[in-house]
């Protein structure tokens, strides 16, 4: 049982709660997830089983999309509805025109400061632990990429946004920063992740249904093979001889595919079509070196 289940996480539980439930249902020890969702957020969370846990580090790099409901007019200490209101700053705009112009400041490559209640570590301690102790949680702003940022609906004080962003972007910080820029404050009222790379909400499965499916032994219907989950990787098709070399940890001669500078990794497939390994191109020897072998 090696592959990824596209789970639609419900509200009120952590990402690790999902992992624990899938681990218990499958009886497989190696289970992990490809991107944390807060308990107050729902939506897509890819859950890796067996060898697929070894490709989750690539899946978390995929672009993600969200539907965010932002409450304008107040701020909280957590930047979402689970926190305490710390400011009632002002009246939100009465129409979306001003908001849309302001959103230009948050499109493209931006600098963003992570929320004080987040899992990022500062001097070895997670920020949310420091925040709970009342200690300093400031961390330097980081580069983040926002590919799309659109207003779906605005019924004051609730602003509904569609966000498609890169790794490391915090929608909670967007809500807080937008509220500051508008002069009225803002926090996340509701958040739903609609995609992680190719994993879309339209082809996800709810956690209860996934657990029932696993219990009934129909896992082939919901578990996506590892090779299908690396669609953004370049593909290298191996011969039987090259497959054996990779299996034994040996390098194989260069196979002509275009290598993007800074992206030397490719997905290698054995003759029957299964994912054999993640391989890395080495310029100095013009060979492919196995990085992760799944045979």
Backbone as CSV, one residue per row, in Angstrom:
resi,resn,N_x,N_y,N_z,CA_x,CA_y,CA_z,C_x,C_y,C_z
1,UNK,0.849,-1.186,0.000,0.000,0.000,0.000,0.885,1.236,0.000
2,UNK,1.210,1.717,-1.208,2.074,2.880,-1.357,1.398,3.878,-2.297
3,UNK,1.107,5.056,-1.811,0.470,6.061,-2.649,-0.064,7.200,-1.811
4,UNK,-0.865,8.040,-2.434,-1.371,9.239,-1.753,-2.886,9.317,-1.875
5,UNK,-3.520,9.622,-0.743,-4.963,9.850,-0.714,-5.203,11.346,-0.612
6,UNK,-6.048,11.857,-1.476,-6.405,13.274,-1.481,-7.581,13.472,-0.531
7,UNK,-7.268,13.801,0.721,-8.279,13.926,1.773,-8.832,15.343,1.830
8,UNK,-10.143,15.446,2.007,-10.795,16.714,2.316,-10.911,16.785,3.832
9,UNK,-9.974,17.504,4.460,-9.940,17.570,5.930,-11.137,18.351,6.466
10,UNK,-11.813,17.801,7.477,-12.914,18.555,8.076,-12.401,19.606,9.053
11,UNK,-13.302,20.466,9.471,-12.974,21.463,10.487,-12.791,20.799,11.848
12,UNK,-12.002,21.445,12.702,-11.938,21.046,14.095,-10.903,20.012,14.454
13,UNK,-10.151,19.502,13.476,-9.087,18.552,13.796,-7.795,19.011,13.132
14,UNK,-6.669,18.510,13.640,-5.375,18.876,13.084,-5.018,17.964,11.914
15,UNK,-3.995,18.368,11.173,-3.495,17.527,10.084,-2.959,16.208,10.625
16,UNK,-2.325,16.251,11.788,-1.794,15.026,12.391,-2.918,14.113,12.869
17,UNK,-4.064,14.677,13.224,-5.221,13.840,13.562,-5.632,13.011,12.347
18,UNK,-5.595,13.634,11.170,-5.918,12.921,9.927,-4.929,11.783,9.715
19,UNK,-3.647,12.084,9.883,-2.601,11.065,9.709,-2.834,9.892,10.666
20,UNK,-3.129,10.195,11.920,-3.334,9.129,12.912,-4.528,8.238,12.553
21,UNK,-5.602,8.855,12.062,-6.789,8.079,11.695,-6.518,7.177,10.487
22,UNK,-5.784,7.692,9.508,-5.443,6.885,8.332,-4.473,5.771,8.722
23,UNK,-3.532,6.072,9.604,-2.578,5.051,10.071,-3.312,3.918,10.784
24,UNK,-4.257,4.297,11.637,-5.009,3.293,12.384,-5.866,2.443,11.450
25,UNK,-6.475,3.087,10.448,-7.368,2.363,9.538,-6.609,1.415,8.626
26,UNK,-5.446,1.831,8.148,-4.687,1.015,7.204,-3.785,0.001,7.887
27,UNK,-3.388,0.291,9.120,-2.420,-0.558,9.790,-1.001,-0.333,9.290
28,UNK,-0.811,0.717,8.481,0.511,1.051,7.943,1.167,2.073,8.871
29,UNK,2.395,1.801,9.263,3.078,2.696,10.206,3.508,3.997,9.542
30,UNK,4.002,3.888,8.300,4.532,5.074,7.611,3.400,5.830,6.910
31,UNK,2.898,6.863,7.578,1.855,7.737,7.033,2.243,9.169,7.358
32,UNK,2.079,10.070,6.418,2.396,11.484,6.644,1.522,12.357,5.765
33,UNK,1.638,13.666,5.939,0.810,14.583,5.142,1.675,15.584,4.381
34,UNK,1.110,16.110,3.325,1.839,17.035,2.457,1.369,18.463,2.575
35,UNK,1.367,19.002,3.791,0.997,20.407,3.968,0.006,20.606,5.087
36,UNK,0.440,21.261,6.159,-0.390,21.449,7.356,-1.580,22.360,7.088
37,UNK,-2.719,21.977,7.663,-3.898,22.841,7.729,-4.257,23.031,9.196
38,UNK,-4.537,24.266,9.593,-4.953,24.540,10.960,-6.296,23.860,11.243
39,UNK,-6.613,23.599,12.521,-7.918,23.002,12.856,-9.096,23.814,12.326
40,UNK,-8.957,25.157,12.272,-10.077,25.974,11.809,-10.199,26.023,10.288
41,UNK,-9.293,25.328,9.586,-9.314,25.295,8.128,-9.707,23.907,7.650
42,UNK,-10.379,23.865,6.503,-10.765,22.593,5.911,-10.166,22.501,4.510
43,UNK,-10.324,21.324,3.896,-9.925,21.194,2.497,-8.803,20.210,2.247
44,UNK,-8.170,20.396,1.102,-7.231,19.416,0.556,-6.007,19.226,1.432
45,UNK,-5.744,17.958,1.760,-4.499,17.589,2.425,-4.056,16.238,1.870
46,UNK,-2.984,16.200,1.062,-2.501,14.930,0.527,-1.879,14.093,1.650
47,UNK,-2.339,12.866,1.793,-1.831,11.972,2.834,-1.053,10.840,2.172
48,UNK,0.239,10.759,2.476,1.106,9.746,1.902,1.149,8.491,2.750
49,UNK,1.113,7.339,2.080,1.127,6.055,2.763,2.305,5.233,2.253
50,UNK,3.015,4.570,3.168,4.137,3.726,2.790,5.265,4.532,2.171
51,UNK,5.783,4.061,1.040,6.894,4.743,0.375,6.548,6.160,-0.065
52,UNK,5.255,6.430,-0.213,4.832,7.763,-0.661,5.167,8.846,0.356
53,UNK,5.426,8.462,1.609,5.840,9.471,2.587,7.168,10.097,2.180
54,UNK,7.933,9.402,1.340,9.252,9.888,0.943,9.183,10.920,-0.177
55,UNK,7.994,11.103,-0.779,7.855,12.140,-1.811,7.066,13.345,-1.316
56,UNK,6.634,13.302,-0.048,5.854,14.413,0.491,6.656,15.707,0.517
57,UNK,7.984,15.604,0.673,8.804,16.813,0.701,8.751,17.564,-0.622
58,UNK,8.420,16.883,-1.709,8.275,17.548,-3.008,6.859,18.107,-3.170
59,UNK,5.879,17.388,-2.630,4.488,17.810,-2.765,4.232,19.108,-1.996
60,UNK,4.887,19.292,-0.845,4.672,20.522,-0.075,5.188,21.754,-0.826
61,UNK,5.993,21.552,-1.866,6.512,22.670,-2.642,5.519,23.154,-3.697
62,UNK,4.469,22.366,-3.952,3.494,22.722,-4.988,2.740,24.003,-4.620
63,UNK,2.236,24.706,-5.642,1.344,25.836,-5.398,0.069,25.338,-4.722
64,UNK,-0.526,26.229,-3.938,-1.763,25.892,-3.233,-2.807,26.970,-3.512
65,UNK,-4.065,26.598,-3.454,-5.128,27.582,-3.631,-6.132,27.480,-2.484
66,UNK,-6.750,28.617,-2.187,-7.649,28.724,-1.036,-8.853,29.599,-1.376
67,UNK,-9.945,29.324,-0.685,-11.057,30.269,-0.586,-11.031,30.791,0.846
68,UNK,-10.829,32.096,0.986,-10.699,32.701,2.318,-11.833,33.679,2.559
69,UNK,-12.452,33.556,3.721,-13.435,34.546,4.168,-12.760,35.395,5.247
70,UNK,-12.611,36.676,4.962,-11.920,37.599,5.866,-12.932,38.548,6.494
71,UNK,-12.876,38.625,7.825,-13.715,39.585,8.543,-12.956,40.894,8.649
72,UNK,-13.497,41.952,8.072,-12.873,43.268,8.113,-13.524,44.131,9.192
73,UNK,-12.677,44.777,9.993,-13.181,45.667,11.036,-12.629,45.363,12.409
74,UNK,-12.013,44.174,12.553,-11.410,43.784,13.824,-10.134,42.992,13.559
75,UNK,-9.254,42.938,14.556,-8.027,42.136,14.477,-7.980,41.189,15.666
76,UNK,-7.347,40.019,15.472,-7.166,39.080,16.579,-5.678,38.761,16.738
77,UNK,-5.323,38.209,17.889,-3.918,37.924,18.151,-3.401,36.726,17.361
78,UNK,-4.308,35.894,16.839,-3.901,34.740,16.038,-4.117,34.961,14.549
79,UNK,-4.683,36.094,14.179,-5.024,36.450,12.795,-6.177,35.606,12.260
80,UNK,-6.877,34.868,13.143,-8.041,34.103,12.705,-9.116,34.161,13.789
81,UNK,-10.224,33.459,13.552,-11.375,33.560,14.447,-11.188,32.839,15.761
82,UNK,-10.109,32.048,15.896,-9.880,31.327,17.142,-9.173,32.186,18.191
83,UNK,-8.685,33.342,17.784,-7.941,34.192,18.697,-8.810,35.176,19.458
84,UNK,-8.147,35.999,20.274,-8.829,37.044,21.030,-8.777,38.340,20.231
85,UNK,-9.875,39.067,20.238,-9.914,40.354,19.544,-9.010,41.336,20.269
86,UNK,-8.078,41.907,19.526,-7.112,42.832,20.128,-7.334,44.269,19.667
87,UNK,-8.030,44.431,18.572,-8.312,45.787,18.080,-9.633,45.811,17.340
88,UNK,-10.415,46.838,17.594,-11.580,47.145,16.771,-11.241,48.462,16.102
89,UNK,-10.642,48.336,14.920,-9.907,49.467,14.360,-10.733,50.470,13.565
90,UNK,-11.799,50.030,12.959,-12.532,51.003,12.155,-13.569,50.347,11.277
91,UNK,-14.166,51.153,10.443,-15.218,50.682,9.549,-14.610,50.203,8.237
92,UNK,-14.948,49.001,7.791,-14.402,48.500,6.526,-14.984,49.270,5.342
93,UNK,-14.326,49.224,4.181,-14.851,49.895,2.992,-16.258,49.416,2.678
94,UNK,-17.059,50.313,2.108,-18.441,49.933,1.808,-18.609,49.326,0.424
95,UNK,-17.501,49.278,-0.363,-17.553,48.579,-1.650,-16.183,47.962,-1.922
96,UNK,-16.107,47.152,-2.971,-14.898,46.358,-3.218,-13.832,47.083,-4.031
97,UNK,-14.126,48.259,-4.579,-13.167,48.942,-5.461,-11.865,49.264,-4.743
98,UNK,-11.971,49.860,-3.560,-10.782,50.214,-2.804,-10.004,48.962,-2.400
99,UNK,-10.743,47.918,-2.036,-10.095,46.667,-1.628,-9.309,46.073,-2.789
100,UNK,-9.906,46.062,-3.974,-9.241,45.463,-5.129,-7.950,46.210,-5.472
101,UNK,-7.978,47.532,-5.368,-6.759,48.310,-5.619,-5.697,47.989,-4.572
102,UNK,-6.121,47.847,-3.324,-5.186,47.533,-2.245,-4.564,46.154,-2.429
103,UNK,-5.330,45.221,-2.992,-4.826,43.863,-3.200,-3.634,43.818,-4.139
104,UNK,-3.458,44.867,-4.964,-2.283,44.905,-5.843,-0.976,44.835,-5.048
105,UNK,-0.998,45.333,-3.814,0.194,45.300,-2.968,0.549,43.877,-2.522
106,UNK,-0.399,42.959,-2.692,-0.199,41.593,-2.213,-0.134,40.579,-3.360
107,UNK,-0.009,41.066,-4.581,0.100,40.177,-5.737,1.546,40.084,-6.196
108,UNK,1.909,38.930,-6.763,3.280,38.729,-7.215,4.192,38.345,-6.071
109,UNK,5.467,38.644,-6.216,6.430,38.335,-5.150,6.376,39.428,-4.092
110,UNK,6.124,39.034,-2.866,5.990,39.994,-1.771,6.853,39.539,-0.594
111,UNK,7.028,40.441,0.362,7.647,40.097,1.637,6.528,39.948,2.657
112,UNK,6.527,38.831,3.376,5.447,38.558,4.323,6.009,38.077,5.655
113,UNK,5.462,38.614,6.745,5.848,38.172,8.082,4.897,37.071,8.542
114,UNK,5.415,35.898,8.917,4.542,34.808,9.378,3.751,35.196,10.619
115,UNK,2.606,34.564,10.842,1.797,34.863,12.034,2.524,34.477,13.315
116,UNK,2.204,35.155,14.418,2.847,34.805,15.694,2.471,33.403,16.156
117,UNK,1.269,32.951,15.806,0.865,31.588,16.132,1.052,30.721,14.893
118,UNK,2.272,30.243,14.697,2.596,29.369,13.576,3.659,28.377,14.030
119,UNK,3.908,27.370,13.190,4.826,26.284,13.565,6.279,26.591,13.228
120,UNK,6.539,27.774,12.669,7.923,28.154,12.371,8.712,28.246,13.679
121,UNK,9.968,27.831,13.612,10.800,27.850,14.812,11.654,29.114,14.892
122,UNK,11.793,29.618,16.108,12.694,30.728,16.399,13.612,30.274,17.534
123,UNK,14.904,30.207,17.231,15.879,29.704,18.204,15.479,28.336,18.751
124,UNK,14.958,27.500,17.849,14.624,26.130,18.214,13.259,25.923,18.818
125,UNK,12.487,26.991,19.016,11.160,26.882,19.629,10.107,27.388,18.651
126,UNK,9.005,26.662,18.530,7.946,27.073,17.609,7.289,28.367,18.091
127,UNK,6.907,29.186,17.112,6.368,30.503,17.456,5.122,30.412,18.324
128,UNK,4.251,29.441,18.038,3.026,29.375,18.841,3.321,29.051,20.311
129,UNK,4.426,28.331,20.559,4.801,28.054,21.939,5.290,29.324,22.622
130,UNK,6.065,30.136,21.888,6.519,31.416,22.441,5.338,32.343,22.697
131,UNK,4.388,32.351,21.746,3.221,33.227,21.881,2.403,32.862,23.114
132,UNK,2.253,31.573,23.357,1.478,31.133,24.525,2.153,31.522,25.837
133,UNK,3.485,31.659,25.784,4.218,32.066,26.985,4.305,33.584,27.111
134,UNK,3.789,34.288,26.116,3.871,35.736,26.125,5.232,36.269,25.744
135,UNK,6.039,35.447,25.052,7.378,35.855,24.652,7.385,36.419,23.231
136,UNK,8.508,37.034,22.870,8.654,37.683,21.573,8.539,36.655,20.447
137,UNK,7.644,36.909,19.490,7.448,36.002,18.364,7.870,36.626,17.038
138,UNK,8.512,37.794,17.091,8.860,38.450,15.829,9.870,37.617,15.050
139,UNK,9.620,37.518,13.759,10.525,36.832,12.861,10.615,37.661,11.585
140,UNK,11.781,37.689,10.985,11.981,38.538,9.812,11.024,38.156,8.680
141,UNK,10.558,39.159,7.931,9.714,38.865,6.760,10.429,37.961,5.776
142,UNK,9.633,37.184,5.037,10.168,36.247,4.058,9.524,36.481,2.702
143,UNK,10.242,36.081,1.655,9.673,36.183,0.320,8.548,35.169,0.158
144,UNK,7.478,35.596,-0.476,6.358,34.708,-0.780,5.809,35.084,-2.150
145,UNK,5.196,34.110,-2.812,4.669,34.355,-4.154,3.156,34.181,-4.164
146,UNK,2.470,35.195,-4.692,1.018,35.143,-4.854,0.729,35.199,-6.350
147,UNK,0.277,34.086,-6.905,0.025,33.997,-8.342,-1.321,34.606,-8.723
148,UNK,-2.323,34.378,-7.885,-3.669,34.923,-8.138,-4.268,35.386,-6.824
149,UNK,-4.972,36.504,-6.901,-5.644,37.050,-5.727,-6.870,37.802,-6.232
150,UNK,-8.032,37.192,-6.071,-9.254,37.743,-6.657,-10.365,37.844,-5.618
151,UNK,-11.155,38.901,-5.742,-12.350,39.041,-4.919,-13.459,38.195,-5.529
152,UNK,-13.998,37.276,-4.749,-15.134,36.466,-5.202,-16.467,37.104,-4.815
153,UNK,-16.456,37.727,-3.629,-17.691,38.326,-3.138,-17.342,39.267,-2.000
154,UNK,-18.088,40.342,-1.876,-17.899,41.232,-0.737,-19.246,41.683,-0.211
155,UNK,-19.557,41.209,1.001,-20.754,41.644,1.717,-20.282,42.128,3.079
156,UNK,-19.973,43.434,3.197,-19.377,43.958,4.424,-20.070,43.412,5.666
157,UNK,-19.287,42.926,6.653,-17.823,43.044,6.738,-17.047,41.826,6.202
158,UNK,-17.712,40.908,5.497,-17.065,39.676,5.050,-16.580,39.813,3.605
159,UNK,-15.278,39.591,3.433,-14.648,39.607,2.120,-14.249,38.180,1.763
160,UNK,-14.716,37.720,0.600,-14.372,36.373,0.133,-13.342,36.479,-0.983
161,UNK,-12.181,35.846,-0.774,-11.082,35.907,-1.721,-10.718,34.524,-2.238
162,UNK,-10.260,34.492,-3.499,-9.584,33.310,-4.026,-8.096,33.623,-4.045
163,UNK,-7.290,32.707,-3.499,-5.845,32.902,-3.411,-5.142,31.679,-3.998
164,UNK,-4.229,31.912,-4.927,-3.325,30.839,-5.379,-1.909,31.310,-5.116
165,UNK,-1.170,30.554,-4.321,0.113,31.026,-3.809,1.152,29.912,-3.804
166,UNK,2.402,30.311,-3.571,3.498,29.367,-3.488,3.729,28.904,-2.063
167,UNK,4.760,28.091,-1.890,5.105,27.535,-0.583,5.442,28.648,0.410
168,UNK,5.027,28.462,1.645,5.395,29.389,2.711,4.526,30.615,2.837
169,UNK,3.448,30.700,2.031,2.544,31.852,2.131,1.493,31.577,3.201
170,UNK,1.219,32.584,4.029,0.228,32.460,5.088,-0.991,33.324,4.772
171,UNK,-2.136,32.675,4.573,-3.359,33.427,4.287,-3.785,34.221,5.519
172,UNK,-3.466,33.704,6.694,-3.780,34.464,7.923,-3.020,35.787,7.960
173,UNK,-1.762,35.770,7.548,-0.990,37.019,7.502,-1.566,37.965,6.462
174,UNK,-2.024,37.409,5.331,-2.676,38.241,4.310,-3.869,38.976,4.907
175,UNK,-4.704,38.251,5.650,-5.895,38.871,6.240,-5.512,39.997,7.193
176,UNK,-4.524,39.745,8.036,-4.089,40.759,9.001,-3.461,41.956,8.295
177,UNK,-2.578,41.683,7.331,-1.883,42.768,6.627,-2.849,43.594,5.785
178,UNK,-3.818,42.921,5.162,-4.819,43.650,4.378,-5.637,44.560,5.283
179,UNK,-6.005,44.051,6.447,-6.765,44.866,7.393,-5.994,46.081,7.860
180,UNK,-4.684,45.905,8.064,-3.832,47.032,8.465,-3.761,48.061,7.346
181,UNK,-3.552,47.585,6.126,-3.426,48.498,4.980,-4.720,49.262,4.734
182,UNK,-5.853,48.586,4.933,-7.147,49.247,4.742,-7.503,50.148,5.925
183,UNK,-6.780,49.989,7.053,-7.026,50.819,8.226,-8.197,50.376,9.070
184,UNK,-8.659,49.149,8.871,-9.833,48.699,9.617,-9.606,47.404,10.379
185,UNK,-8.483,46.741,10.128,-8.229,45.452,10.752,-8.902,44.323,9.989
186,UNK,-8.392,43.104,10.174,-8.983,41.960,9.499,-8.426,40.660,10.033
187,UNK,-9.229,39.611,9.968,-8.769,38.278,10.358,-9.529,37.221,9.558
188,UNK,-8.976,36.007,9.524,-9.601,34.908,8.792,-10.814,34.389,9.574
189,UNK,-11.959,34.461,8.942,-13.186,33.925,9.531,-13.359,32.460,9.155
190,UNK,-13.002,32.142,7.918,-13.127,30.772,7.434,-12.110,30.571,6.323
191,UNK,-11.492,29.380,6.277,-10.483,29.107,5.261,-10.656,27.686,4.742
192,UNK,-10.662,27.563,3.419,-10.794,26.248,2.784,-9.745,26.123,1.690
193,UNK,-8.896,25.106,1.799,-7.878,24.881,0.770,-8.501,24.056,-0.351
194,UNK,-8.404,24.571,-1.559,-9.061,23.920,-2.689,-8.105,23.125,-3.571
195,UNK,-6.793,23.323,-3.406,-5.858,22.504,-4.183,-4.457,22.561,-3.588
196,UNK,-3.716,21.475,-3.821,-2.273,21.404,-3.571,-1.695,20.772,-4.823
197,UNK,-1.116,21.593,-5.710,-0.648,21.070,-6.986,-1.789,20.451,-7.751
198,UNK,-1.634,19.203,-8.162,-2.670,18.504,-8.928,-3.798,17.972,-8.046
199,UNK,-3.620,18.001,-6.730,-4.649,17.491,-5.827,-5.708,18.571,-5.630
200,UNK,-6.891,18.316,-6.176,-7.950,19.324,-6.190,-9.121,18.874,-5.319
201,UNK,-9.850,19.851,-4.811,-10.981,19.547,-3.942,-12.049,18.753,-4.689
202,UNK,-12.116,18.925,-6.010,-13.149,18.244,-6.795,-12.914,16.740,-6.887
203,UNK,-11.638,16.292,-6.711,-11.393,14.848,-6.738,-10.867,14.343,-5.390
204,UNK,-11.233,15.061,-4.324,-10.843,14.639,-2.974,-11.911,13.713,-2.400
205,UNK,-11.599,13.147,-1.239,-12.550,12.289,-0.542,-12.601,12.737,0.908
206,UNK,-13.786,12.780,1.482,-13.901,13.188,2.881,-13.228,12.144,3.768
207,UNK,-12.770,12.571,4.926,-12.081,11.654,5.832,-12.987,10.491,6.257
208,UNK,-14.239,10.738,6.670,-15.094,9.600,7.049,-15.278,8.594,5.909
209,UNK,-15.463,9.092,4.684,-15.660,8.186,3.553,-14.378,7.410,3.263
210,UNK,-13.223,8.074,3.409,-11.945,7.389,3.185,-11.765,6.259,4.189
211,UNK,-12.107,6.505,5.439,-11.953,5.482,6.478,-12.859,4.283,6.210
212,UNK,-14.067,4.555,5.745,-14.995,3.462,5.415,-14.477,2.676,4.216
213,UNK,-13.962,3.399,3.214,-13.424,2.745,2.016,-12.255,1.837,2.369
214,UNK,-11.374,2.328,3.240,-10.225,1.516,3.678,-10.709,0.287,4.435
215,UNK,-11.683,0.478,5.300,-12.227,-0.640,6.082,-12.825,-1.707,5.179
216,UNK,-13.408,-1.285,4.055,-14.024,-2.226,3.109,-13.010,-2.854,2.157
217,UNK,-11.739,-2.421,2.250,-10.699,-3.011,1.416,-10.653,-2.497,-0.009
218,UNK,-11.253,-1.311,-0.256,-11.310,-0.765,-1.618,-10.283,0.342,-1.822
219,UNK,-9.090,0.176,-1.274,-8.109,1.264,-1.286,-7.643,1.643,-2.686
220,UNK,-7.719,0.714,-3.646,-7.261,1.031,-5.006,-8.093,2.142,-5.633
221,UNK,-9.294,2.343,-5.116,-10.179,3.383,-5.659,-9.796,4.781,-5.196
222,UNK,-9.040,4.870,-4.086,-8.763,6.194,-3.528,-7.276,6.527,-3.433
223,UNK,-6.416,5.512,-3.537,-4.978,5.763,-3.411,-4.374,5.990,-4.792
224,UNK,-3.776,7.164,-4.982,-3.136,7.486,-6.250,-1.686,6.999,-6.234
225,UNK,-1.242,6.313,-7.309,0.138,5.834,-7.369,1.126,6.986,-7.268
226,UNK,2.283,6.706,-6.706,3.285,7.753,-6.479,3.678,8.469,-7.764
227,UNK,3.824,7.718,-8.850,4.254,8.322,-10.114,3.298,9.377,-10.620
228,UNK,2.000,9.196,-10.350,1.000,10.166,-10.793,1.067,11.453,-9.982
229,UNK,1.694,11.374,-8.822,1.722,12.529,-7.911,2.901,13.458,-8.180
230,UNK,3.778,13.066,-9.089,4.967,13.875,-9.397,4.887,14.397,-10.824
231,UNK,3.712,14.903,-11.187,3.487,15.323,-12.570,4.301,16.553,-12.953
232,UNK,4.844,17.262,-11.972,5.669,18.429,-12.304,7.134,18.061,-12.497
233,UNK,7.482,16.801,-12.257,8.851,16.323,-12.476,9.030,15.892,-13.927
234,UNK,10.211,16.105,-14.437,10.538,15.530,-15.729,10.598,14.014,-15.598
235,UNK,10.253,13.325,-16.664,10.154,11.865,-16.636,11.329,11.240,-17.370
236,UNK,11.920,10.223,-16.738,12.970,9.430,-17.375,12.510,7.972,-17.379
237,UNK,12.434,7.366,-18.558,12.037,5.962,-18.684,13.282,5.088,-18.721
238,UNK,13.326,4.131,-17.819,14.500,3.274,-17.670,14.344,1.968,-18.446
239,UNK,15.454,1.452,-18.918,15.480,0.099,-19.464,15.564,-0.877,-18.298
240,UNK,15.437,-2.179,-18.572,15.545,-3.183,-17.519,16.931,-3.133,-16.879
241,UNK,17.960,-2.951,-17.700,19.327,-2.880,-17.180,19.511,-1.654,-16.287
242,UNK,19.000,-0.514,-16.746,19.126,0.715,-15.953,18.331,0.614,-14.650
243,UNK,17.199,-0.075,-14.700,16.401,-0.282,-13.487,17.198,-1.049,-12.445
244,UNK,17.901,-2.087,-12.876,18.735,-2.853,-11.946,19.868,-2.010,-11.389
245,UNK,20.450,-1.151,-12.236,21.517,-0.283,-11.763,21.002,0.667,-10.687
246,UNK,19.833,1.260,-10.946,19.229,2.178,-9.971,18.907,1.434,-8.683
247,UNK,18.377,0.219,-8.811,18.030,-0.582,-7.637,19.248,-0.810,-6.753
248,UNK,20.399,-0.933,-7.377,21.638,-1.179,-6.637,22.376,0.101,-6.261
249,UNK,21.704,1.245,-6.463,22.302,2.510,-6.062,23.345,3.044,-7.022
250,UNK,23.388,2.486,-8.246,24.381,2.917,-9.223,23.855,4.070,-10.073
251,UNK,24.777,4.875,-10.578,24.418,5.935,-11.512,24.190,5.330,-12.887
252,UNK,23.368,6.049,-13.690,23.144,5.596,-15.058,23.575,6.698,-16.023
253,UNK,23.943,6.332,-17.254,24.379,7.346,-18.226,23.271,8.356,-18.505
254,UNK,23.691,9.536,-18.941,22.759,10.629,-19.240,21.747,10.232,-20.294
255,UNK,20.477,10.462,-20.027,19.411,10.272,-21.017,18.929,11.666,-21.398
256,UNK,18.801,11.904,-22.646,18.576,13.265,-23.149,17.164,13.760,-22.858
257,UNK,17.047,14.514,-21.780,15.852,15.307,-21.535,16.335,16.685,-21.125
258,UNK,15.527,17.683,-21.386,15.929,19.063,-21.079,15.976,19.258,-19.570
259,UNK,17.093,19.781,-19.088,17.266,20.042,-17.662,17.115,21.539,-17.409
260,UNK,16.152,21.893,-16.556,15.965,23.288,-16.198,17.024,23.680,-15.180
261,UNK,17.745,24.766,-15.416,18.757,25.199,-14.436,18.157,25.325,-13.044
262,UNK,18.825,24.754,-12.068,18.339,24.802,-10.695,17.300,23.749,-10.360
263,UNK,16.886,22.949,-11.361,15.908,21.880,-11.135,16.451,20.582,-11.724
264,UNK,17.428,19.976,-11.073,18.105,18.810,-11.649,17.403,17.482,-11.389
265,UNK,16.278,17.471,-10.666,15.627,16.223,-10.306,14.666,15.746,-11.386
266,UNK,14.511,14.432,-11.484,13.563,13.828,-12.413,12.973,12.590,-11.762
267,UNK,11.835,12.146,-12.280,11.201,10.913,-11.819,11.539,9.806,-12.809
268,UNK,12.115,8.724,-12.305,12.521,7.607,-13.165,11.527,6.461,-13.021
269,UNK,11.103,5.892,-14.159,10.097,4.835,-14.173,10.680,3.561,-14.770
270,UNK,10.380,2.430,-14.125,10.855,1.148,-14.635,9.972,0.722,-15.819
271,UNK,10.368,-0.302,-16.592,9.668,-0.647,-17.834,8.170,-0.915,-17.691
272,UNK,7.718,-1.391,-16.523,6.294,-1.664,-16.339,5.502,-0.419,-15.964
273,UNK,6.188,0.699,-15.793,5.502,1.965,-15.560,5.442,2.444,-14.134
274,UNK,5.994,1.672,-13.186,5.975,2.103,-11.786,7.132,3.058,-11.507
275,UNK,6.927,3.936,-10.541,7.985,4.865,-10.146,9.125,4.076,-9.521
276,UNK,10.312,4.211,-10.088,11.474,3.484,-9.582,12.299,4.318,-8.621
277,UNK,12.439,5.613,-8.943,13.338,6.442,-8.127,13.175,7.908,-8.468
278,UNK,13.633,8.740,-7.547,13.904,10.144,-7.837,15.395,10.209,-8.140
279,UNK,15.756,10.798,-9.285,17.154,10.844,-9.686,17.595,12.284,-9.909
280,UNK,18.893,12.498,-9.768,19.458,13.835,-9.908,20.526,13.835,-10.994
281,UNK,20.455,14.843,-11.857,21.448,14.956,-12.920,22.720,15.602,-12.378
282,UNK,23.855,14.987,-12.679,25.151,15.518,-12.262,25.906,16.035,-13.473
283,UNK,26.157,17.343,-13.479,26.841,17.981,-14.608,28.239,17.431,-14.830
284,UNK,28.958,17.241,-13.732,30.376,16.883,-13.868,30.591,15.525,-14.520
285,UNK,29.657,14.593,-14.298,29.826,13.255,-14.866,28.841,12.943,-15.978
286,UNK,27.869,13.864,-16.201,26.802,13.625,-17.189,26.106,12.292,-16.907
287,UNK,25.747,12.093,-15.640,25.051,10.875,-15.239,23.859,11.244,-14.348
288,UNK,22.957,10.271,-14.226,21.848,10.394,-13.298,22.173,9.612,-12.036
289,UNK,22.073,10.286,-10.908,22.369,9.671,-9.617,21.064,9.418,-8.858
290,UNK,20.840,8.173,-8.362,19.618,7.931,-7.588,19.642,8.677,-6.257
291,UNK,18.553,9.381,-5.968,18.405,10.133,-4.709,17.494,9.374,-3.750
292,UNK,16.364,8.915,-4.272,15.423,8.083,-3.487,15.034,6.909,-4.371
293,UNK,15.234,5.694,-3.899,14.922,4.488,-4.664,13.725,3.798,-4.014
294,UNK,12.740,3.411,-4.842,11.500,2.831,-4.317,11.324,1.365,-4.686
295,UNK,12.283,0.773,-5.355,12.171,-0.620,-5.795,12.438,-1.589,-4.641
